Amino acid sequence: MSHGARVIRTGVSSGGPAAPPAAASSSSSAGADAELMDGAYFRSCAGMLKVAQMISLLVGFISVNNSPWTDYSAYSYFQIVTMCDLVMILFFYIIHIFRIYRKLTCVSWPLAEFLHYLIGTILLLIASIVAASKSYNLTGLVAGATFGFLATILCVLSIWSSYKVSCITQSTSKYH
């Protein structure tokens, strides 16, 4: 007994004659599975947001890595957080690009992405605050902290969009 919404395919469209059901279902499923990559995700807002996050994290990492450090523990923490965040964002980007979420249905991908962004953004905010407080006006360290804050803002935008997809959509679909 399923409580979710179901789509029923028919062979009749409103604009033309009826097509054989076997031909209609095989051509639409073959078209969806024939593409290996989701080209629309590259140009989507979520895809471009992930690319912007990865670029800002990478620039922040490179800025801190190529600067003279004043506090080893603060900047090594910043580097670890930025690289872990970058790898996880790249992981979710690949999940969406190659449509892996369709094959692995045992994982709630919107919830996993929401939790990643929530935890990663908090850690990134802490790392950026610590890096900014220990920068002592060294330009590379200030630039790294600035790009860390920029990545934090971009991650907050992703939290909001992940929240809208995972929580608001599920709560409204229960009543329809």
N, C-alpha and C positions, 0 to 999 in steps of 0.2 A: 504494500500500500504506500504509494508515493504522494507526498504533499506538495511537491514542487511543480512548477509550471512545465508543461510539455508542449513540444511543437509537433503538429501533425502535418505531414506533407501530403499534398494531394497532387494529382496529375493535371488539374484544371487550373488555369490562371484566368483572371478576369478579362484579359485582353485578347485571348486567342483560343484556338481549339485545344482539346484535351490531348496531352502527350501520354504515351505509354508510361505507366508508373515505374517500370524497371529502368527505362532509359533516363527518366528524369532523376531518379535517385542515384544511379551510378555516375551520371555526368557531374552532378553537383558534389558528390563525395570525392570523386576523382580530382576535380578541380581544386578542392580545398586541401587535399593531401598531396597533390602533385608538386606544389611549391615547397621547397625545403625551408626557405626563409620567409619571414613575414616582412615584406618590403614596406608595408604601411607603418610598422612600428618604428622604423628609422625616422620617419617624418612626423610621428605623433608627438604630442606634448610630453608624455611620460618618457619616451625614448630620448628626446632632446634634453630633457631634464637630467636623465641619467648620464648622458654624455657630458653635460656641463658640470655635474658633480665629479665625475671621474677626472676631468681636466683640472678643475680647481684643486682637487686633492693631490693630483700629481704635481702641479706647480707648487703647492704648499710644501710637499715633501722635498722636492728638488731645491727649493729656496732654503729650507732649514738644513738640508744635507750639505749644501755647498757654502755654508756660513760658519764662521768660528763660533763655537758653542761657549756659552757662559755657565751653563748648568747641564751636565750630562744627563741626569735622570729626567729632567723636564723635557728635553728635546728628543731623547730616545723614546719616551712615552708618546710624544707627538708623532714621531715617525711610525711607531707600531700601530697607533690608532688610525692614522691616515692610510697606511698600506692595507690594514685589515678591512677598513671601510671600502677602499678602492676595489679590493678583490671581491668582496661580497656584492658590491654594486655591479661589477662586471659579471659575476655569477648570475644575478637576476636579469641582467641585460641579455645574456646568452639564453637564459630560460625563455625569455619573451621572443627573442629573434628567431630561435629555432623551434618555437612552439612546443617545448618539452613539457609544459604544464598540461598539455592535452594527453600526453602519454602516461605521465605519473600523476594519476588522479588521487592517489592515497594521501597526498600532501595538500593542505589548504594553502595554495600559493599566495593569495592576497593576505591571509593572516600571517604567513611566514615573512612576507615582505614588510608588512606593517610592523611586526615585532623587531625585525632587523633594523629598520629605520629608526624606531623608537630608541632601542638600546645604543645603536651606533651614533645617533645624533647627540645623545646625552654624553657619551664618551668623547665625541669630537668637540663638543662645547667645552667640556672640562679641559681637554688637551689644548684647545686654542686659548683659553683663559690663562692657563699655566704658561704657555709659550709666550703670550703677550706680556705677562707680568715679569718674565725673566729675560726679555729681549734686550734691555738696556740700550735702546735706540740703535742697535745694529740693523742695517737696512735689510739684510737677507732674512734675519729672524723676524723682523716686523712684517715683511712681505709674506713669510710663511704663516704667521699667525693670522694675517689679514685674509689670506686665501683659505685658511681653516675656518674663519668666521663666515666667509662667503659660502663654503661648502656646507656649513651648518645651516645657513638660511635656505639653501637649496634642498637640503635634506628635510627641513621642516615642511617645505612645500610638498615633498614626496610623502611625508607622514600624513598630511592633510588629504592628499589624493588617495593614498592607500586606505585611510580611515573611511573616506567616502565610499570606496569600492567595497571594502570588507564589512563594515558595520552598518552603514546607512542603507545600502542596497539590500542586505540580508534582512534587516528589520522591516523594510517596506514590502519586501516580497512575501512575508508571512501573511500579510493582511489582504493581498490581492489574489 
